[in-house]
């Protein structure tokens, strides 16, 4: 907590200095807007904090934020979709959820997981048969497309059946994942036509975000790939998908009710809420993340993996599963932030989310997360996020009143072009301080161990008792 307290004092001094230079810094509108910005950054910075504490890195979170907003805008705008298409999307989303449950159950009990997947196959085939007879629009395809879909479901069910009979988890997983990917493709093909409710657009976008995290975590842990390379590739790939969806332009949310998420809140005062909705979402995220990271076995596993991955694995921790879940958490909170940013910006393009991951990493490092892993707190990440946004806002708000040689009062302001110079310098200083702290701590431990050895005591503080002299004769 000593480091978090130091950063909190620095934040308070920074705010005091900005208020002294420009009283409008703590003005109602600027304070509320800055709070809103801090909240949205902290939401996904907490997610990336889980990854950093395990010793990993996630460079794709900015692209996940952008893709989430793009999907929401694409799915929820345009003329209202026909009733059969809306029904088909709702069914596809429900069937995808059934399959996800089947995969989760099958990881522990093959037979129980197979029952759930078979239930999905029967429901899917029933829907496809009904669509073949009456409503081709229900699955977004003509007769040939429906027959192909029926074939995919049947093949997946056969693979699951063979895996269950032969007790092969590989066959079961292959069949279940094939069905899930098919279901997601079917769902997106219906959703991207537009004209759907936000109640469908937001779950679809969030599901895509979670699957991105699952895919990246699986590649990193199962194939032993470097997190930097996997998430860098994911960042570019996801941004390309966003550009393809928007066709290089922008998608406006128009008068969507989603805009109230950014502009609304509780206790309105002078046209702005005292508690914006993004702040309330952050408080919920903080409560859950604090409990998970600091008061559960999973949280202790996260710290153990970051402290010493090999020791954690030898102690029986399922390192691959825990690491994969941290990437899912990171992408999931990126999706939540993407919903907030879509509401705040009001129009989405492939440019949304660029360099957001750098702000999140800087916030986590400033808040006490070590890039080596094993260190960091939720409170520290929030303080780091606040520092980053106060710096960003302070570059525009800071001013210095002076009198020139002619006796005229003038105002000197920071050049807005210095924004990335200042933020980059802050990141470098944070990393250097992190390194210095580790060097000092290592030197201190070495001195203590040397002093203990010189004083005849073991490093742990126990006295070393010499063995009794051997008896002669």
C-alpha positions in Angstrom: 0.0 0.0 0.0 3.0 2.3 0.4 3.4 2.7 -3.3 -0.4 3.3 -3.9 -0.3 6.0 -1.1 2.6 7.7 -2.8 0.8 7.8 -6.2 -2.3 9.1 -4.5 -0.4 11.9 -2.9 1.1 12.7 -6.3 -2.4 12.7 -7.9 -3.7 15.1 -5.2 -0.7 17.5 -5.7 -1.2 17.4 -9.5 -4.9 18.3 -9.2 -4.1 21.0 -6.7 -1.4 22.5 -9.0 -3.8 22.4 -12.0 -6.6 24.0 -9.9 -4.2 26.7 -8.8 -3.2 27.5 -12.4 -6.7 27.3 -13.7 -9.7 27.3 -11.3 -11.9 25.9 -14.1 -10.1 22.6 -13.7 -12.4 21.8 -10.8 -15.4 23.4 -12.5 -18.5 21.3 -12.5 -18.5 20.3 -16.2 -14.8 19.6 -16.4 -14.8 17.6 -13.2 -17.7 15.4 -14.4 -16.2 14.9 -17.8 -12.8 14.0 -16.3 -14.5 11.6 -14.0 -16.3 10.0 -16.9 -13.0 9.6 -18.8 -11.2 8.2 -15.8 -14.0 5.6 -15.3 -13.9 4.3 -18.9 -10.1 4.0 -18.8 -10.1 2.3 -15.4 -12.6 -0.3 -16.5 -10.3 -1.8 -19.2 -7.1 -1.0 -17.3 -8.3 -3.3 -14.5 -8.8 -6.0 -17.1 -5.3 -5.6 -18.5 -4.1 -5.5 -14.9 -5.1 -9.2 -14.4 -2.9 -10.1 -17.4 0.1 -8.0 -16.3 0.0 -9.5 -12.8 0.4 -13.0 -14.3 3.4 -11.7 -16.3 1.6 -11.4 -19.6 0.6 -8.5 -21.8 -2.4 -7.6 -23.9 -1.9 -5.3 -26.8 -5.3 -6.0 -28.5 -7.6 -4.5 -25.9 -7.8 -1.2 -27.7 -8.9 -3.0 -30.9 -11.4 -5.0 -28.8 -12.9 -1.8 -27.6 -13.2 -0.4 -31.1 -14.7 -3.6 -32.5 -17.3 -3.8 -29.7 -18.5 -0.3 -30.5 -18.5 -1.0 -34.2 -20.6 -4.1 -33.9 -23.1 -2.4 -31.6 -23.5 0.5 -34.1 -23.7 -1.9 -37.1 -26.2 -4.3 -35.5 -28.5 -1.7 -33.9 -28.7 0.9 -36.7 -30.6 0.9 -40.0 -34.2 0.0 -40.9 -35.8 -2.4 -38.5 -35.0 -6.0 -39.4 -37.9 -8.4 -40.4 -39.5 -10.3 -37.6 -38.2 -13.7 -38.8 -34.6 -12.4 -38.9 -34.9 -10.9 -35.4 -36.3 -14.2 -34.2 -33.5 -16.1 -35.9 -30.8 -13.9 -34.2 -32.4 -14.4 -30.8 -32.4 -18.2 -31.4 -28.8 -18.2 -32.6 -27.7 -16.3 -29.5 -29.6 -18.8 -27.3 -28.2 -21.8 -29.0 -24.6 -20.4 -28.8 -25.1 -20.0 -25.0 -26.3 -23.7 -24.8 -23.2 -24.8 -26.7 -20.9 -22.7 -24.4 -22.5 -24.4 -21.4 -21.9 -27.8 -23.1 -18.2 -27.1 -23.6 -17.8 -26.0 -20.0 -19.6 -29.0 -18.6 -17.8 -31.4 -21.0 -14.4 -30.2 -19.6 -15.4 -31.9 -16.3 -17.8 -34.6 -17.3 -17.8 -35.9 -20.9 -21.1 -37.6 -20.8 -23.0 -34.6 -19.2 -21.4 -32.2 -21.7 -22.5 -34.5 -24.6 -26.1 -34.4 -23.3 -26.1 -30.6 -23.5 -24.5 -30.6 -27.0 -27.0 -33.2 -28.2 -29.8 -31.0 -26.9 -28.3 -28.1 -28.9 -28.1 -30.3 -32.0 -31.8 -31.4 -31.7 -32.9 -27.8 -31.2 -30.8 -26.5 -34.1 -32.0 -29.2 -36.5 -35.6 -28.5 -35.5 -35.1 -24.8 -36.2 -33.4 -25.5 -39.5 -36.1 -27.9 -40.6 -38.8 -25.3 -39.7 -36.9 -22.6 -41.6 -36.5 -24.9 -44.6 -40.2 -25.4 -44.7 -41.5 -21.9 -44.0 -39.1 -19.1 -43.0 -35.7 -19.1 -44.9 -35.0 -15.7 -43.4 -34.9 -17.3 -39.9 -31.3 -18.3 -40.5 -30.4 -15.8 -43.1 -30.0 -18.2 -46.0 -31.8 -19.9 -48.8 -32.6 -23.6 -49.2 -29.0 -24.5 -50.1 -27.6 -22.6 -47.1 -30.0 -24.2 -44.7 -29.0 -27.7 -46.0 -25.3 -26.9 -45.5 -26.1 -25.7 -42.0 -27.9 -28.9 -41.2 -24.9 -30.9 -42.5 -22.5 -28.9 -40.2 -24.7 -29.5 -37.1 -25.0 -33.3 -37.9 -21.2 -33.7 -38.4 -20.5 -31.9 -35.1 -23.0 -34.1 -33.3 -21.4 -37.2 -34.8 -17.9 -36.1 -33.6 -19.3 -35.4 -30.1 -21.0 -38.9 -30.1 -17.8 -40.6 -31.1 -15.8 -38.7 -28.5 -18.3 -39.7 -25.8 -18.3 -43.4 -26.8 -14.5 -43.6 -27.1 -14.0 -41.4 -24.1 -11.9 -39.0 -26.2 -12.0 -35.4 -25.1 -10.2 -34.3 -28.2 -13.1 -35.5 -30.5 -15.7 -34.1 -28.1 -14.0 -30.7 -28.1 -13.5 -30.7 -31.8 -17.2 -31.4 -32.5 -18.4 -28.9 -29.9 -16.1 -26.1 -31.1 -17.1 -26.7 -34.7 -20.8 -26.4 -33.8 -20.0 -23.2 -31.7 -18.1 -21.5 -34.5 -20.8 -22.4 -37.0 -23.4 -21.0 -34.6 -21.4 -17.8 -34.1 -21.1 -17.4 -37.9 -24.8 -17.8 -38.3 -25.4 -15.3 -35.5 -23.2 -12.7 -37.0 -24.5 -13.1 -40.5 -28.0 -12.3 -39.2 -26.8 -9.5 -36.8 -24.7 -7.5 -39.3 -27.7 -6.9 -41.4 -28.7 -4.2 -38.9 -32.0 -3.0 -37.5 -31.9 -5.0 -34.3 -32.5 -4.0 -30.7 -29.7 -2.9 -28.4 -30.7 -5.9 -26.2 -29.4 -8.1 -28.9 -26.6 -5.9 -30.2 -24.8 -5.6 -26.8 -24.8 -9.3 -25.9 -23.6 -10.2 -29.4 -20.7 -7.7 -29.2 -19.8 -8.8 -25.7 -19.8 -12.4 -26.7 -17.4 -11.6 -29.6 -15.1 -9.8 -27.2 -15.1 -12.7 -24.8 -14.3 -15.2 -27.6 -11.4 -13.0 -28.7 -10.0 -13.2 -25.2 -10.5 -17.0 -25.1 -8.9 -17.5 -28.5 -5.8 -15.4 -27.6 -5.5 -17.0 -24.2 -5.7 -20.5 -25.8 -3.0 -19.7 -28.4 -0.7 -18.3 -25.7 -1.1 -21.1 -23.2 -1.6 -24.2 -25.4 0.9 -23.4 -28.1 3.4 -21.6 -25.7 3.4 -18.5 -27.9 4.6 -15.2 -26.7 1.8 -12.9 -25.5 3.4 -9.9 -27.1 3.3 -11.5 -30.6 -0.2 -13.1 -30.2 -1.9 -9.9 -29.0 0.0 -7.7 -31.5 -1.3 -9.9 -34.3 -4.8 -9.8 -32.7 -4.7 -6.1 -32.5 -4.1 -5.7 -36.2 -6.5 -8.4 -37.2 -9.3 -7.1 -35.0 -8.8 -3.5 -36.3 -8.9 -4.9 -39.8 -12.3 -6.5 -39.0 -13.6 -3.2 -37.7 -12.4 -1.5 -40.9 -14.2 -4.1 -43.0 -17.4 -3.7 -41.1 -17.5 0.1 -41.4 -16.1 0.0 -44.9 -13.5 2.6 -44.1 -16.2 5.1 -43.0 -18.2 5.8 -39.8 -21.3 4.3 -38.3 -23.5 6.8 -36.4 -25.7 5.7 -33.5 -28.1 8.5 -34.3 -30.6 9.0 -31.5 -30.0 5.6 -30.0 -31.0 5.2 -26.3 -27.4 3.9 -25.7 -26.2 7.5 -25.8 -27.9 8.0 -22.4 -25.3 5.6 -20.9 -22.6 8.2 -21.3 -24.5 11.4 -20.8 -26.9 10.3 -18.1 -26.4 9.4 -14.5 -27.8 10.0 -11.0 -28.4 13.3 -9.2 -28.4 15.7 -12.1 -27.0 19.2 -11.2 -26.6 22.1 -13.7 -27.2 19.8 -16.6 -24.7 17.1 -15.7 -25.2 14.1 -13.3 -23.0 14.1 -10.2 -22.7 10.3 -10.6 -22.3 9.4 -14.3 -23.3 5.9 -15.4 -19.7 5.0 -16.4 -18.7 5.8 -12.8 -21.4 3.5 -11.5 -20.2 0.7 -13.9 -16.7 1.2 -12.7 -17.7 0.9 -9.1 -19.4 -2.4 -9.9 -16.3 -3.6 -11.8 -14.0 -2.5 -8.9 -16.2 -4.4 -6.3 -16.1 -7.6 -8.4 -12.4 -7.3 -9.4 -11.3 -6.6 -5.9 -13.1 -9.6 -4.5 -11.8 -11.9 -7.3 -8.2 -10.7 -7.2 -7.7 -10.2 -3.5 -10.1 -12.5 -1.7 -10.4 -15.7 -3.8 -8.2 -18.7 -4.6 -8.2 -17.6 -8.2 -6.7 -14.3 -7.3 -3.9 -16.0 -5.2 -3.2 -18.2 -8.3 -2.8 -15.0 -10.4 -0.2 -13.6 -8.1 1.5 -16.9 -7.7 1.9 -17.3 -11.5 3.3 -13.8 -11.8 5.7 -14.3 -9.0 7.1 -17.6 -10.2 5.4 -19.5 -13.0 7.4 -22.7 -12.6 6.9 -22.9 -8.9 3.1 -22.3 -9.3 2.9 -25.1 -11.9 4.9 -27.5 -9.6 2.6 -26.7 -6.7 -0.4 -28.0 -8.7 -2.0 -24.8 -10.0 -3.6 -25.2 -13.4 -1.4 -22.4 -14.9 -2.8 -22.6 -18.4 -6.4 -22.3 -17.3 -5.7 -19.4 -15.0 -3.7 -17.5 -17.6 -6.4 -18.1 -20.3 -9.1 -16.8 -17.9 -7.1 -13.6 -17.4 -7.1 -12.9 -21.1 -10.9 -13.6 -21.2 -11.3 -11.1 -18.3 -9.2 -8.5 -20.1 -11.2 -8.8 -23.3 -14.5 -8.9 -21.4 -13.8 -5.6 -19.6 -12.5 -4.2 -22.9 -16.0 -5.1 -24.3 -17.7 -3.3 -21.3 -15.5 -0.2 -22.0 -16.3 -0.5 -25.7 -20.0 -0.2 -24.9 -19.3 3.0 -22.8 -17.1 4.5 -25.5 -19.7 3.8 -28.2 -22.3 5.7 -26.0 -19.8 8.5 -25.4 -18.5 9.1 -28.9 -21.8 8.4 -30.7 -20.3 7.3 -34.0 -17.8 4.5 -34.5 -15.0 3.9 -37.0 -11.8 1.8 -37.1 -9.9 4.7 -35.5 -11.6 4.2 -32.2 -9.4 2.3 -29.8 -6.0 3.1 -31.4 -3.3 3.4 -28.7 -5.9 2.8 -25.9 -3.9 -0.2 -24.8 -0.9 2.0 -24.1 -2.9 4.2 -21.8 -4.1 1.1 -20.0 -0.6 -0.4 -19.6 0.7 3.0 -18.4 -2.2 3.3 -15.9 -1.4 -0.2 -14.6 2.3 0.4 -14.3 1.8 3.8 -12.6 -0.6 2.1 -10.2 2.0 -0.4 -9.0 1.7 -3.4 -11.4 5.1 -4.7 -12.3 5.7 -5.8 -15.9 7.5 -8.8 -14.5 4.3 -10.0 -12.8 3.3 -10.8 -9.3 2.5 -7.3 -8.1 -0.4 -4.9 -8.4 -3.7 -3.9 -6.9 -7.1 -2.8 -8.1 -6.8 0.4 -6.1 -3.4 1.2 -7.6 -4.8 0.7 -11.2 -7.6 3.2 -10.4 -5.1 5.7 -9.1 -2.9 5.2 -12.2 -5.9 5.7 -14.5 -6.8 8.9 -12.7 -3.2 10.2 -13.1 -3.2 9.4 -16.9 -6.5 11.2 -17.5 -5.6 14.2 -15.2 -2.4 14.6 -17.2 -4.3 14.4 -20.5 -6.8 17.0 -19.3 -4.2 19.1 -17.6 -2.3 19.6 -20.8 -5.3 21.5 -22.1 -6.3 23.2 -18.8 -2.9 24.3 -17.4 -2.1 28.0 -17.8 0.4 30.5 -16.5 -0.4 34.2 -16.1 2.5 36.6 -16.6 3.2 40.2 -17.5 5.3 40.8 -20.6 7.8 43.6 -21.1 5.1 46.0 -22.1 3.1 45.5 -18.9 0.4 43.5 -20.7 -1.1 40.4 -18.9 -0.7 37.3 -21.0 -1.5 33.6 -20.6 1.0 30.9 -21.4 -0.4 27.4 -22.1 1.1 24.0 -22.9 1.4 23.1 -26.5 -1.3 20.4 -27.3 1.3 18.8 -29.6 3.3 17.9 -26.5 0.6 15.4 -25.4 2.2 12.2 -26.5 5.7 13.5 -25.5 4.5 14.0 -21.9 2.6 10.8 -21.7 5.5 8.9 -23.2 7.8 10.5 -20.7 5.5 9.5 -17.9 5.5 5.9 -19.0 9.3 5.8 -19.2 9.6 7.3 -15.8 7.2 4.8 -14.4 9.1 1.8 -15.9 12.4 3.2 -14.7 11.1 3.7 -11.1 9.7 0.1 -11.2 13.2 -1.1 -12.1 14.9 1.0 -9.5 12.5 -0.2 -6.8 13.3 -3.9 -7.7 17.0 -3.2 -7.7 16.8 -1.5 -4.3 14.6 -4.3 -2.9 17.0 -7.0 -4.2 20.0 -5.2 -2.7 18.2 -4.9 0.6 17.4 -8.6 0.7 21.1 -9.4 -0.1 22.3 -7.2 2.7 19.9 -8.7 5.2 21.0 -12.2 4.2 24.6 -11.3 4.5 24.1 -9.7 7.9 22.2 -12.8 9.1 24.9 -15.1 7.9 27.6 -13.0 9.5 25.7 -12.9 12.8 25.4 -16.7 13.0 21.7 -16.7 12.1 19.9 -18.3 9.2 18.4 -15.8 6.7 14.9 -16.5 8.1 15.9 -15.2 11.5 16.5 -18.5 13.3 19.6 -19.0 15.3 22.1 -21.6 13.9 22.9 -24.0 16.8 26.2 -25.9 16.4 26.0 -29.6 16.7 27.1 -31.1 20.1 30.6 -32.4 20.3 31.0 -36.1 19.5 31.7 -38.4 22.5 35.0 -40.0 22.6 35.4 -43.6 23.7 
